[in-house]
């Protein structure tokens, strides 16, 4: 959502100077939301030398992070400043949260007696090695079926377990429990 420019008026804002001790009042022209925070377009009044050696009033504009460099002016209204907000995430992402990155990686551990040892990790696992090729789920399953390769117990690699062992394992036991409508397997 963006505030229309025709309705905008710069608002006064305090700008903390690089020395960290001085503040000046400048003008806030626009706000832009980014994934990691906000940027504000501000200006400060300055003088500059003209080509003929004269001095004229000017304005220097820059984008600053408000939490680090800006302070509001008491009593100033900021609702007329043009504001660019990020589009809201899709409804599915709002409900379920952000999607996990897809893919798997193979961490080679080496082994004794020539037997290779390895661990399959989800690509976003904190234990996953960096700089190794990303595997598709088919490649990850092929790797996991090799002797000496196991699935990481700390990450989403466990999602591969039902595929490796078969989806119907355990359903026979569940069917026996369903015969008793009051036994919910607490």
N, CA, C and O of each residue as an XYZ file, in Angstrom:
744
protein
N       0.850     -1.177      0.000
C       0.000      0.000      0.000
C       0.891      1.234      0.000
O       1.842      1.309      0.778
N       0.598      2.190     -0.855
C       1.385      3.406     -0.947
C       0.475      4.609     -0.774
O      -0.616      4.668     -1.341
N       0.939      5.569      0.018
C       0.193      6.816      0.178
C       0.396      7.651     -1.082
O       1.533      7.787     -1.532
N      -0.667      8.219     -1.673
C      -0.501      8.999     -2.895
C       0.381     10.224     -2.666
O       0.312     10.867     -1.619
N       1.208     10.534     -3.658
C       2.113     11.672     -3.545
C       1.378     13.002     -3.506
O       1.854     13.949     -2.880
N       0.229     13.090     -4.161
C      -0.490     14.366     -4.219
C      -0.937     14.836     -2.832
O      -1.082     16.037     -2.600
N      -1.156     13.892     -1.911
C      -1.602     14.252     -0.571
C      -0.432     14.435      0.400
O      -0.640     14.702      1.584
N       0.787     14.292     -0.099
C       1.929     14.269      0.819
C       2.495     15.657      1.099
O       2.495     16.554      0.255
N       2.970     15.779      2.315
C       3.694     16.971      2.753
C       4.843     16.492      3.608
O       4.645     15.641      4.475
N       6.057     17.019      3.391
C       7.147     16.600      4.270
C       6.832     16.963      5.718
O       6.236     18.003      5.998
N       7.239     16.097      6.619
C       7.023     16.319      8.049
C       8.380     16.542      8.717
O       9.382     15.979      8.276
N       8.423     17.352      9.769
C       9.696     17.553     10.467
C      10.121     16.276     11.189
O       9.288     15.530     11.703
N      11.422     16.042     11.217
C      11.960     14.865     11.896
C      13.363     15.194     12.402
O      14.103     15.935     11.754
N      13.722     14.650     13.545
C      15.054     14.878     14.111
C      16.026     13.862     13.500
O      15.742     12.665     13.450
N      17.158     14.353     13.044
C      18.173     13.512     12.420
C      19.412     13.535     13.305
O      19.980     14.592     13.581
N      19.817     12.353     13.741
C      21.010     12.216     14.554
C      22.224     12.251     13.624
O      22.327     11.444     12.701
N      23.138     13.188     13.872
C      24.317     13.330     13.024
C      25.335     12.235     13.327
O      25.279     11.621     14.392
N      26.266     11.982     12.404
C      27.207     10.869     12.561
C      28.041     10.895     13.839
O      28.514      9.846     14.276
N      28.234     12.065     14.450
C      29.023     12.100     15.687
C      28.262     11.487     16.865
O      28.837     11.261     17.929
N      26.965     11.220     16.672
C      26.150     10.593     17.709
C      25.714     11.515     18.819
O      25.013     11.089     19.737
N      26.112     12.769     18.758
C      25.783     13.703     19.827
C      24.861     14.826     19.365
O      24.066     15.336     20.155
N      24.957     15.212     18.108
C      24.177     16.340     17.620
C      22.950     15.863     16.846
O      22.981     14.836     16.168
N      21.883     16.625     16.963
C      20.666     16.381     16.188
C      20.298     17.659     15.481
O      20.502     18.758     15.999
N      19.747     17.503     14.277
C      19.178     18.652     13.578
C      17.787     18.271     13.127
O      17.477     17.088     12.994
N      16.953     19.254     12.892
C      15.607     18.974     12.399
C      15.645     19.053     10.882
O      16.019     20.072     10.301
N      15.254     17.964     10.264
C      15.164     17.894      8.814
C      13.723     17.649      8.425
O      12.802     17.928      9.192
N      13.534     17.114      7.206
C      12.174     16.829      6.736
C      12.094     15.379      6.259
O      13.000     14.860      5.606
N      10.985     14.757      6.607
C      10.714     13.386      6.186
C       9.845     13.444      4.939
O       8.752     14.011      4.962
N      10.343     12.844      3.831
C       9.633     12.901      2.549
C       8.906     11.604      2.205
O       7.856     11.636      1.563
N       9.451     10.464      2.625
C       8.837      9.179      2.264
C       9.349      8.100      3.205
O      10.405      8.233      3.823
N       8.564      7.016      3.297
C       8.947      5.844      4.090
C       8.807      4.615      3.198
O       7.878      4.515      2.397
N       9.741      3.686      3.349
C       9.707      2.454      2.544
C       9.990      1.268      3.459
O      11.010      1.222      4.148
N       9.067      0.311      3.452
C       9.244     -0.894      4.258
C      10.031     -1.921      3.456
O       9.736     -2.168      2.287
N      11.030     -2.514      4.091
C      11.842     -3.574      3.505
C      11.683     -4.819      4.376
O      11.200     -4.716      5.503
N      12.075     -5.981      3.881
C      11.939     -7.187      4.707
C      12.665     -7.099      6.046
O      12.245     -7.730      7.016
N      13.746     -6.329      6.113
C      14.504     -6.239      7.360
C      14.277     -4.944      8.124
O      15.047     -4.636      9.033
N      13.256     -4.181      7.791
C      12.973     -2.944      8.522
C      12.517     -1.828      7.588
O      12.027     -2.082      6.488
N      12.684     -0.609      8.038
C      12.214      0.555      7.300
C      13.375      1.438      6.876
O      14.423      1.466      7.521
N      13.170      2.167      5.769
C      14.059      3.242      5.349
C      13.205      4.491      5.203
O      12.084      4.436      4.697
N      13.746      5.615      5.651
C      13.044      6.894      5.538
C      13.867      7.819      4.647
O      15.081      7.932      4.814
N      13.202      8.480      3.700
C      13.851      9.480      2.860
C      13.727     10.817      3.575
O      12.630     11.348      3.745
N      14.873     11.353      3.993
C      14.881     12.602      4.744
C      15.756     13.615      4.013
O      16.578     13.259      3.169
N      15.559     14.875      4.355
C      16.423     15.916      3.794
C      16.851     16.850      4.913
O      16.149     17.024      5.909
N      18.004     17.438      4.725
C      18.475     18.462      5.655
C      18.785     19.720      4.838
O      19.232     19.633      3.694
N      18.545     20.874      5.431
C      18.872     22.115      4.724
C      20.380     22.372      4.785
O      21.010     22.203      5.829
N      20.941     22.779      3.653
C      22.373     23.094      3.577
C      22.557     24.316      2.680
O      21.621     24.761      2.015
N      23.750     24.838      2.672
C      24.129     25.863      1.709
C      25.116     25.248      0.739
O      25.908     24.381      1.111
N      25.070     25.693     -0.495
C      26.063     25.236     -1.455
C      26.568     26.429     -2.254
O      25.903     27.458     -2.370
N      27.746     26.258     -2.789
C      28.369     27.310     -3.573
C      27.921     27.156     -5.022
O      27.950     26.054     -5.571
N      27.518     28.233     -5.624
C      27.100     28.209     -7.027
C      28.329     28.320     -7.927
O      29.434     28.579     -7.450
N      28.129     28.122     -9.228
C      29.237     28.188    -10.179
C      29.871     29.576    -10.235
O      31.064     29.709    -10.509
N      29.068     30.609     -9.974
C      29.625     31.968    -10.029
C      30.199     32.428     -8.684
O      30.511     33.607     -8.518
N      30.341     31.495     -7.713
C      30.941     31.833     -6.427
C      29.963     32.298     -5.368
O      30.365     32.611     -4.248
N      28.686     32.347     -5.706
C      27.682     32.743     -4.725
C      27.296     31.577     -3.819
O      27.777     30.456     -3.985
N      26.435     31.858     -2.876
C      25.942     30.837     -1.943
C      24.430     30.795     -2.063
O      23.765     31.830     -2.117
N      23.891     29.566     -2.103
C      22.437     29.430     -2.173
C      21.973     28.326     -1.234
O      22.725     27.410     -0.900
N      20.735     28.436     -0.824
C      20.140     27.410      0.029
C      19.883     26.171     -0.829
O      19.511     26.282     -1.997
N      20.082     24.996     -0.243
C      19.863     23.731     -0.944
C      19.351     22.703      0.051
O      19.221     22.969      1.246
N      19.072     21.552     -0.465
C      18.550     20.461      0.348
C      19.318     19.199     -0.016
O      19.481     18.892     -1.197
N      19.783     18.478      0.969
C      20.486     17.218      0.745
C      19.568     16.096      1.202
O      19.123     16.081      2.350
N      19.279     15.143      0.293
C      18.379     14.025      0.614
C      19.147     12.721      0.737
O      20.130     12.487      0.034
N      18.671     11.868      1.658
C      19.297     10.565      1.879
C      18.283      9.609      2.493
O      17.320     10.037      3.130
N      18.505      8.306      2.298
C      17.686      7.273      2.931
C      18.392      6.843      4.208
O      19.577      6.511      4.186
N      17.666      6.851      5.322
C      18.227      6.448      6.614
C      17.306      5.443      7.302
O      16.105      5.387      7.037
N      17.900      4.658      8.184
C      17.112      3.736      9.001
C      16.631      4.497     10.234
O      17.446      5.041     10.979
N      15.317      4.541     10.456
C      14.789      5.352     11.557
C      15.285      4.912     12.928
O      15.575      5.757     13.775
N      15.386      3.615     13.163
C      15.783      3.150     14.487
C      17.212      3.539     14.826
O      17.564      3.586     16.005
N      18.042      3.816     13.836
C      19.440      4.141     14.091
C      19.737      5.644     14.020
O      20.634      6.128     14.710
N      18.985      6.389     13.185
C      19.386      7.763     12.890
C      18.299      8.822     13.079
O      18.592     10.014     12.978
N      17.062      8.426     13.348
C      15.963      9.396     13.347
C      15.159      9.339     14.631
O      15.045      8.295     15.273
N      14.605     10.487     14.990
C      13.716     10.595     16.149
C      12.530     11.464     15.734
O      12.704     12.420     14.978
N      11.327     11.145     16.218
C      10.171     11.984     15.876
C      10.249     13.353     16.552
O      10.891     13.520     17.589
N       9.590     14.305     15.949
C       9.454     15.636     16.542
C       8.126     15.643     17.286
O       7.098     15.286     16.712
N       8.131     16.043     18.557
C       6.899     16.077     19.343
C       5.846     16.918     18.630
O       6.117     18.035     18.189
N       4.643     16.363     18.525
C       3.525     17.085     17.927
C       3.467     17.031     16.410
O       2.505     17.527     15.823
N       4.471     16.441     15.748
C       4.468     16.358     14.279
C       3.545     15.231     13.830
O       3.480     14.181     14.468
N       2.835     15.455     12.731
C       1.944     14.438     12.160
C       2.656     13.779     10.979
O       3.131     14.461     10.071
N       2.724     12.459     11.001
C       3.438     11.725      9.960
C       2.496     10.950      9.032
O       2.959     10.217      8.158
N       1.197     11.102      9.211
C       0.244     10.319      8.419
C       0.124     10.788      6.968
O      -0.436     10.062      6.146
N       0.625     11.959      6.629
C       0.542     12.411      5.237
C       1.823     12.101      4.456
O       1.921     12.436      3.275
N       2.807     11.465      5.106
C       4.068     11.115      4.435
C       3.829      9.882      3.558
O       3.274      8.894      4.040
N       4.236      9.915      2.274
C       4.065      8.730      1.417
C       4.747      7.508      2.031
O       5.912      7.561      2.426
N       4.001      6.416      2.101
C       4.492      5.212      2.761
C       4.307      4.022      1.844
O       3.192      3.726      1.414
N       5.412      3.332      1.543
C       5.397      2.112      0.727
C       5.524      0.924      1.660
O       6.559      0.735      2.301
N       4.476      0.126      1.737
C       4.517     -1.060      2.599
C       4.705     -2.298      1.737
O       4.292     -2.336      0.578
N       5.331     -3.305      2.319
C       5.446     -4.583      1.631
C       4.063     -5.192      1.494
O       3.200     -5.011      2.353
N       3.867     -5.907      0.418
C       2.602     -6.628      0.254
C       2.523     -7.700      1.338
O       3.536     -8.319      1.666
N       1.341     -7.927      1.896
C       1.226     -8.980      2.915
C       1.533    -10.335      2.289
O       1.313    -10.531      1.093
N       2.037    -11.266      3.085
C       2.309    -12.599      2.538
C       1.003    -13.263      2.117
O      -0.069    -12.902      2.604
N       1.093    -14.230      1.214
C      -0.117    -14.953      0.798
C      -0.822    -15.565      2.016
O      -0.188    -15.847      3.033
N      -2.121    -15.761      1.903
C      -2.933    -16.272      3.003
C      -2.387    -17.596      3.543
O      -2.358    -17.806      4.756
N      -1.959    -18.478      2.658
C      -1.419    -19.769      3.098
C      -0.199    -19.547      3.989
O      -0.058    -20.206      5.018
N       0.682    -18.625      3.604
C       1.868    -18.344      4.401
C       1.505    -17.677      5.724
O       2.159    -17.919      6.738
N       0.460    -16.835      5.722
C       0.026    -16.204      6.971
C      -0.449    -17.254      7.962
O      -0.193    -17.144      9.161
N      -1.143    -18.277      7.460
C      -1.700    -19.315      8.326
C      -0.633    -20.337      8.730
O      -0.508    -20.680      9.905
N       0.136    -20.818      7.746
C       1.085    -21.895      8.006
C       2.499    -21.418      8.318
O       3.325    -22.192      8.802
N       2.778    -20.156      8.043
C       4.135    -19.644      8.235
C       4.926    -19.775      6.942
O       4.446    -20.355      5.968
N       6.140    -19.235      6.937
C       6.933    -19.295      5.720
C       7.302    -20.727      5.359
O       7.452    -21.584      6.229
N       7.444    -20.968      4.061
C       7.822    -22.301      3.583
C       9.276    -22.576      3.906
O      10.143    -21.705      3.839
N       9.492    -23.793      4.248
C      10.857    -24.250      4.467
C      11.529    -24.410      3.110
O      10.867    -24.828      2.160
N      12.822    -24.094      2.979
C      13.485    -24.314      1.693
C      13.475    -25.797      1.352
O      13.578    -26.647      2.236
N      13.351    -26.098      0.078
C      13.274    -27.501     -0.319
C      14.658    -28.034     -0.649
O      15.556    -27.291     -1.044
N      14.801    -29.304     -0.479
C      16.040    -29.976     -0.827
C      16.679    -30.668      0.363
O      16.290    -30.475      1.515
N      17.662    -31.472      0.043
C      18.362    -32.281      1.029
C      19.847    -32.206      0.725
O      20.237    -31.914     -0.405
N      20.670    -32.464      1.716
C      22.113    -32.513      1.501
C      22.668    -33.750      2.181
O      22.102    -34.251      3.153
N      23.790    -34.239      1.652
C      24.436    -35.425      2.182
C      25.739    -35.009      2.852
O      26.611    -34.416      2.218
N      25.863    -35.323      4.128
C      27.083    -35.034      4.880
C      27.893    -36.322      4.943
O      27.490    -37.295      5.580
N      29.039    -36.313      4.273
C      29.898    -37.493      4.284
C      30.767    -37.449      5.529
O      31.443    -36.457      5.802
N      30.736    -38.556      6.286
C      31.470    -38.637      7.547
C      32.744    -39.461      7.426
O      33.563    -39.474      8.346
N      32.919    -40.142      6.313
C      34.053    -41.053      6.197
C      33.682    -42.362      6.872
O      32.514    -42.573      7.200
N      34.618    -43.220      7.079
C      34.304    -44.484      7.746
C      35.522    -45.363      7.857
O      36.535    -45.152      7.191
N      35.398    -46.370      8.730
C      36.506    -47.301      8.930
C      36.330    -48.502      8.013
O      35.212    -48.907      7.695
N      37.424    -49.041      7.610
C      37.389    -50.260      6.800
C      36.742    -50.057      5.445
O      36.196    -51.003      4.877
N      36.790    -48.876      4.926
C      36.256    -48.604      3.596
C      34.758    -48.399      3.559
O      34.221    -48.078      2.498
N      34.051    -48.570      4.679
C      32.602    -48.379      4.693
C      32.297    -46.892      4.843
O      32.642    -46.272      5.849
N      31.667    -46.351      3.860
C      31.343    -44.918      3.901
C      30.211    -44.685      4.897
O      29.251    -45.453      4.953
N      30.338    -43.627      5.671
C      29.308    -43.226      6.618
C      28.819    -41.849      6.185
O      29.620    -41.000      5.792
N      27.507    -41.623      6.256
C      26.964    -40.325      5.842
C      25.637    -40.090      6.540
O      25.012    -41.012      7.063
N      25.217    -38.801      6.534
C      23.946    -38.404      7.122
C      23.210    -37.546      6.108
O      23.799    -36.648      5.506
N      21.923    -37.819      5.916
C      21.072    -36.993      5.060
C      20.413    -35.941      5.947
O      19.792    -36.267      6.959
N      20.555    -34.671      5.555
C      19.977    -33.536      6.282
C      19.014    -32.789      5.375
O      19.172    -32.801      4.154
N      18.022    -32.140      5.961
C      17.237    -31.143      5.232
C      18.175    -29.978      4.936
O      19.102    -29.724      5.705
N      17.951    -29.277      3.848
C      18.873    -28.219      3.424
C      18.997    -27.099      4.462
O      20.026    -26.425      4.512
N      17.962    -26.887      5.295
C      18.006    -25.811      6.280
C      18.400    -26.295      7.682
O      18.273    -25.544      8.648
N      18.868    -27.520      7.799
C      19.292    -28.062      9.095
C      20.551    -27.341      9.571
O      21.449    -27.053      8.780
N      20.604    -27.057     10.861
C      21.780    -26.365     11.412
C      23.029    -27.244     11.349
O      24.145    -26.725     11.387
N      22.863    -28.551     11.255
C      24.000    -29.472     11.189
C      24.420    -29.773      9.750
O      25.436    -30.432      9.532
N      23.653    -29.300      8.770
C      23.955    -29.595      7.370
C      25.234    -28.888      6.937
O      25.460    -27.732      7.295
N      26.073    -29.583      6.163
C      27.300    -28.941      5.677
C      26.962    -27.900      4.605
O      25.965    -28.022      3.894
N      27.806    -26.888      4.507
C      27.608    -25.861      3.486
C      28.458    -26.174      2.264
O      29.492    -26.836      2.362
N      28.011    -25.690      1.117
C      28.792    -25.835     -0.102
C      28.699    -27.203     -0.754
O      29.480    -27.513     -1.653
N      27.756    -28.025     -0.314
C      27.577    -29.330     -0.953
C      26.355    -29.249     -1.865
O      25.484    -28.403     -1.660
N      26.284    -30.121     -2.867
C      25.149    -30.063     -3.793
C      23.819    -30.348     -3.080
O      23.754    -31.148     -2.147
N      22.777    -29.678     -3.542
C      21.431    -29.909     -3.003
C      20.808    -31.056     -3.783
O      20.840    -31.083     -5.013
N      20.247    -31.992     -3.050
C      19.647    -33.181     -3.643
C      18.136    -33.035     -3.734
O      17.521    -32.372     -2.899
N      17.535    -33.653     -4.749
C      16.082    -33.757     -4.819
C      15.659    -34.826     -3.817
O      16.507    -35.520     -3.256
N      14.361    -34.962     -3.592
C      13.931    -35.979     -2.624
C      14.230    -37.372     -3.142
O      14.506    -38.269     -2.345
N      14.183    -37.589     -4.474
C      14.516    -38.903     -5.034
C      15.985    -39.233     -4.767
O      16.318    -40.353     -4.378
N      16.863    -38.240     -4.982
C      18.288    -38.457     -4.736
C      18.547    -38.695     -3.251
O      19.382    -39.524     -2.889
N      17.832    -37.970     -2.395
C      17.997    -38.151     -0.948
C      17.538    -39.546     -0.526
O      18.173    -40.182      0.316
N      16.436    -40.020     -1.108
C      15.964    -41.379     -0.793
C      16.969    -42.425     -1.259
O      17.264    -43.373     -0.531
N      17.500    -42.257     -2.479
C      18.512    -43.193     -2.983
C      19.710    -43.236     -2.040
O      20.212    -44.313     -1.716
N      20.171    -42.056     -1.597
C      21.318    -41.997     -0.691
C      20.986    -42.658      0.639
O      21.807    -43.394      1.186
N      19.782    -42.401      1.170
C      19.393    -42.927      2.478
C      19.264    -44.444      2.487
O      19.367    -45.062      3.547
N      19.041    -45.054      1.329
C      18.904    -46.513      1.254
C      20.251    -47.233      1.218
O      20.305    -48.454      1.366
N      21.332    -46.486      1.024
C      22.669    -47.102      0.990
C      23.102    -47.496      2.400
O      22.754    -46.824      3.371
N      23.866    -48.591      2.509
C      24.389    -48.992      3.821
C      25.300    -47.892      4.383
O      26.080    -47.288      3.646
N      25.195    -47.642      5.677
C      26.045    -46.659      6.330
C      25.513    -45.239      6.273
O      26.150    -44.317      6.784
N      24.351    -45.052      5.657
C      23.759    -43.714      5.567
C      22.524    -43.693      6.457
O      21.702    -44.609      6.424
N      22.408    -42.630      7.254
C      21.239    -42.492      8.125
C      20.612    -41.118      7.932
O      21.220    -40.225      7.341
N      19.397    -40.956      8.432
C      18.694    -39.674      8.393
C      19.016    -38.887      9.650
O      19.094    -39.460     10.737
N      19.202    -37.595      9.516
C      19.453    -36.730     10.667
C      18.229    -36.769     11.585
O      17.091    -36.687     11.123
N      18.476    -36.895     12.865
C      17.363    -36.940     13.815
C      16.988    -35.554     14.325
O      16.019    -35.414     15.070
N      17.743    -34.525     13.934
C      17.481    -33.170     14.415
C      16.655    -32.323     13.447
O      16.154    -31.265     13.827
N      16.509    -32.770     12.218
C      15.867    -31.905     11.225
C      14.736    -32.622     10.509
O      14.302    -33.699     10.917
N      14.274    -32.012      9.446
C      13.144    -32.526      8.692
C      13.505    -33.743      7.842
O      12.662    -34.227      7.088
N      14.724    -34.245      7.943
C      15.075    -35.456      7.207
C      14.189    -36.615      7.636
O      14.018    -37.577      6.887
N      13.630    -36.532      8.829
C      12.724    -37.576      9.308
C      11.494    -37.701      8.412
O      10.815    -38.727      8.431
N      11.204    -36.665      7.629
C      10.080    -36.738      6.694
C      10.284    -37.844      5.661
O       9.314    -38.353      5.099
N      11.519    -38.213      5.411
C      11.812    -39.270      4.440
C      11.559    -40.662      5.014
O      11.409    -41.619      4.256
N      11.511    -40.789      6.335
C      11.387    -42.082      7.000
C      10.163    -42.882      6.557
O      10.310    -44.061      6.237
N       8.947    -42.292      6.523
C       7.787    -43.082      6.088
C       7.923    -43.594      4.657
O       7.422    -44.671      4.334
N       8.593    -42.833      3.807
C       8.764    -43.270      2.417
C       9.710    -44.454      2.373
O       9.501    -45.395      1.606
N      10.761    -44.411      3.201
C      11.725    -45.506      3.222
C      11.134    -46.779      3.827
O      11.410    -47.879      3.348
N      10.319    -46.636      4.879
C       9.785    -47.801      5.589
C       8.428    -48.244      5.076
O       7.977    -49.347      5.382
N       7.776    -47.394      4.301
C       6.447    -47.724      3.798
C       5.384    -47.003      4.601
O       5.425    -46.974      5.831
N       4.445    -46.430      3.898
C       3.402    -45.644      4.551
C       2.439    -46.501      5.359
O       1.902    -46.037      6.365
N       2.209    -47.751      4.938
C       1.190    -48.550      5.601
C       1.693    -49.220      6.872
O       0.907    -49.876      7.555
N       2.957    -49.083      7.213
C       3.461    -49.681      8.460
C       2.750    -49.023      9.644
O       2.751    -47.801      9.789
N       2.163    -49.839     10.462
C       1.490    -49.322     11.646
C       0.003    -49.109     11.457
O      -0.712    -48.928     12.443
N      -0.495    -49.124     10.221
C      -1.923    -48.908     10.034
C      -2.745    -50.093     10.529
O      -3.885    -49.903     10.953
N      -2.203    -51.312     10.488
C      -2.918    -52.479     10.999
C      -3.145    -52.346     12.498
O      -4.220    -52.680     12.996
N      -2.131    -51.857     13.225
C      -2.279    -51.643     14.663
C      -3.334    -50.580     14.937
O      -4.103    -50.698     15.892
N      -3.373    -49.562     14.118
C      -4.335    -48.468     14.278
C      -5.761    -48.984     14.056
O      -6.688    -48.586     14.762
N      -5.926    -49.865     13.078
C      -7.257    -50.403     12.789
C      -7.800    -51.163     13.998
O      -8.995    -51.085     14.283
N      -6.936    -51.906     14.720
C      -7.383    -52.637     15.908
C      -7.846    -51.668     16.986
O      -8.817    -51.952     17.687
N      -7.179    -50.544     17.133
C      -7.584    -49.547     18.125
C      -8.907    -48.892     17.747
O      -9.672    -48.494     18.626
N      -9.187    -48.776     16.442
C     -10.410    -48.110     16.004
C     -11.662    -48.939     16.299
O     -12.775    -48.416     16.241
N     -11.490    -50.231     16.617
C     -12.641    -51.049     16.965
C     -13.275    -50.580     18.270
O     -14.488    -50.705     18.441
N     -12.487    -50.048     19.186
C     -12.994    -49.557     20.464
C     -13.163    -48.043     20.359
O     -12.168    -47.319     20.365
N     -14.416    -47.540     20.261
C     -14.631    -46.123     20.053
C     -14.204    -45.262     21.249
O     -14.087    -44.046     21.096
N     -13.968    -45.843     22.431
C     -13.610    -45.050     23.607
C     -12.116    -45.114     23.931
O     -11.654    -44.427     24.842
N     -11.374    -45.911     23.215
C      -9.932    -46.023     23.444
C      -9.224    -45.175     22.394
O      -9.058    -45.596     21.250
N      -8.813    -43.982     22.795
C      -8.184    -43.069     21.838
C      -6.670    -43.106     21.947
O      -6.002    -42.216     21.422
N      -6.127    -44.072     22.588
C      -4.671    -44.233     22.640
C      -3.977    -43.114     23.376
O      -2.959    -42.598     22.915
N      -4.520    -42.733     24.520
C      -3.935    -41.645     25.311
C      -2.511    -41.966     25.574
O      -1.813    -41.190     26.226
